[in-house]
Amino acid sequence: MSNPTNIKISDLEAYLGDLYQNIQSDQSLFMKLIEEIGEVAEVLNKKTGRKDSHGEDLQEQLGNELADVIHYVVAIAAWNNLDLNKVILEKDRAASIKYHHHNLEEFIAKSGK
């Protein structure tokens, strides 16, 4: 089995920015995001037994639905020319100060990545 490609946020933003460059507004991407969030909720309901799963592979479904959520979140960011890498690091840094915990940059540095 070959190793999967590691994805950088910037690469995904560039790819999705190119893919969705001709849409008229990011509202359609947002509506798809909401739809996918609903599908995540449905899988989680099945995992907790609130809905019947009919023997489905819920772990795989959850992964697929979360990938769809990430797809549309990053697509909205790309359509709006946001640098999610920068925004995520800045937001995490502020949260680490507010909530008195280590931040993502420190975690990455400690893990050697």
C-alpha positions, 0 to 999 in steps of 0.5 A: 500500500502506498503512502497517501499524499500529505495535503497542505492547506495552501494547496487545497485552497489553490485547488478549490479556488481554481475549481470554484472560480466561476461561481457567482457567490460563496453563498452556494458553497455555504449552502453545501457546507450546511448540507454536509454538516447535516450529514455529519449530524446524521452519522453521529446520530447513528453512532449513538443509536438515536437512528438505525444504522442498518449495519453501515460502516459509520466510521467510513461515512463519518470520515467522508462527511467530515472531508466534505465539510472541510472541502466546503470550508476551505472552498469558502476561504479560497473564494474569499482570498483568505489564508487559512493557515495564517488565520488558524495559527493566529486564532489558535495563538490568541486562544492559547493566551486566553485559555492558558494552554500551549499553542499549535505552533509549539505543538508542531515544534515539539513534535518535530514536524 
